[in-house]
Amino acid sequence: MSGARATDYLSTIDALFLYLEKPGAPLNVASISNFEGLITLDECRKHIASKMHLMPRFAQRVVHPPLGIGIPMWQFDPHFDIRNHVREITLEHGTEAEWKAAASRLLSSHLDRDRPLWDVTLFHGLKNNRTGIVVRTHHCLVDGVAGVGMLRSLLDSSPTPEPIPTQKSHFEPPPPPSLATVLLDGILRTCLTAAKSVLTAESELVRMAEQVAAPGPKKQGTEQPAEVDLKMLGGIAPLSDLACNLVELARPVQRLPFNTLCKGPQKFEWIHVSMEEITAVKQACAGTVNDVVLTTMTAMLRRYAEHHRWPVRGRTLRLVAPVNLRGVTETSDMGNHITFLPVDIPFGVREPNKLFASVKEKVASSRGAYAAELVGLVTTLLGTVPAPFQSLIGTVLSQLPLSLCNSICTNVHGPRTPLYLRGHRMLASYPYVPIGGEMGMNCAVLSYDGTLFVGFTGDARAIPDLELLPLFFQESFAELKKAVGIDTPKPKAPRVKRKVARQRKAEPAHRISEVAPETTAAALAAARQAEEASLQRESA
């Protein structure tokens, strides 16, 4: 951290995530991970302390300028203590239900804004000799891609850990600037940011107009997850199609059962899918991983709507996918370098192949309509507004019952090889994205070590039966695999129950259990209720 500056400023979109946060609706991103073996609190603190030089933001807090004049800034916390950021919780029973409930309670809470906006919580007592770790960072600090970069910096790529230096490295944070310097710098920076935003918006409008007037050929065969590189989006629609697509995206959102004002607390559920199967479906359908994810999620939400007797015929589902604006060499840059791509998908399509083709077409149409660029343009124009009014706009927007989309689905590429913390292998990492407004359920997807990990965030009041979504997701994916001719072999039922018990005990701890696709929603709900009742009896 020797090269770190005393003061650095948040971008317009970074600050917006601060302004949009309200009580009961934290705007954090997180990873909920399982590691092999027991990781002690002291061991984890020492490890993170040894990595602090790679993540200077972990020692900085957000400071607002006096009188609200200017943009919020990052300054080193003079009272930084890693013990305030790395803690532990011991589970009583160590079941998956208790683990999810404890993680949900943590995710429902806010980070302390008087300190650097991150924390790490260890969960001990998990069954199968595992340690759970939840890493939380505020959305003003990282987006999905930056979060993966942070995870790479925090963990090791080798199972053999490097020795932690016994002598603590001394770092003296630079002194904070004077009040007069902050005021003057804030005023100048606000003016410069506004001027830069105007010029950027003008150049973006000119660029879009030129490309609409002279459409270029579409690039084929490019793999594009939800957080894709915007520069790789090809294919410009004719002007008439462009107008039709924009009109379609301007229509109000058709609400689903969970599209109601979020009031907390939050719930978190997860599931995982083999990347080998995802790739097989992608190749069979001549699409992308993102097409497979959006198709499966659409079918999952249709099942959920039908479960609640919600009409689906003739309706449209609007999903929003974050789009990465970084270059190839900027994958680990902190902060938010994203815009958002809205996609309107026909909700009543039941045949998996037709639904996949529809999703693929709608994603291409939204890209051709410059939907993501227009959303980014709005954010750029927000930078022309004086800083005090930006804060006011964010506060007002956070209180309004706005439904800009049904749900957000973010898809991030993670490491393809295992990661380790002091020699303990990370077995699973489920991504968490926040909810807010009338988006009572959002979804995040992370590929890691040959597996696609899916995390569902839901408001407990808006979607009390969030546990149904992993089941519906797996059923929808199994249906899609069957439709494209990819069979999933069913495991043979054991003859003797005692042998099953011995076999399960002998399985390695890193093996992740699968839920059978034929499991019914009623059976899953009944099992969850029985387990919760058992926990209540044991704790009474």
PyMOL commands that set and color helices and strands:
alter all, ss='L'
color gray80, all
select helices_A, chain A and resi 12-20+41-54+56-59+66-68+82-84+96-107+144-154+179-213+230-232+239-250+275-285+289-307+352-368+371-382+387-399+468-483+497-506+521-539
alter helices_A, ss='H'
color red, helices_A
select strands_A, chain A and resi 7-9+28-36+60-63+73-76+86-90+118-126+130-138+266-274+316-324+338-346+407-413+420-421+424-432+441-448+451-459
alter strands_A, ss='S'
color yellow, strands_A
deselect
rebuild
show_as cartoon
